[in-house]
Amino acid sequence: MSTLDFLSRLVGSQVLGDHFTAAVNDLVAREHLAPRDAYQWVVDQADEGDPGVLASTGQTWVRRGDVDPEEAPAKRLFIVERMETGVFVLYRDLDTAADATDDGDLSHLNPPDRFLNDASRGAELPIGLLDLYELESWEAPEFLLPTVVRPKGASTP
């Protein structure tokens, strides 16, 4: 199964199409590409699993099996917000085998909270760090989709 098939089954073709459209529009605005070229680039990158294209609010990423816990101490990341150059994540299931004394430039989780198994702990990470993870699930924010009609009196959570 291709990555695009997996993504379509994970969130549905409408959510995936909306995500791609937003990425294409951003690319056209920033890089002044023709929409057709931007769309082809976005789809190709998504099919290769590029987190720079795929990362979105509501996703859970799990550490790949071939990644050393020293490189990525959190086994699971939940994306709370996608930002221009990174993501803000809640992290879970921290690996206590990771070096507790590493506070260097590669340490992205803030001591002393690094090894707490607490879903309320968050960190801002560069999108490139998601290369150490794979997309596990994607809870699309349905209330943001333009085709969803909210009942009168309903408020956005």
Disulfide bonds with the S-S distance in Angstrom:
none
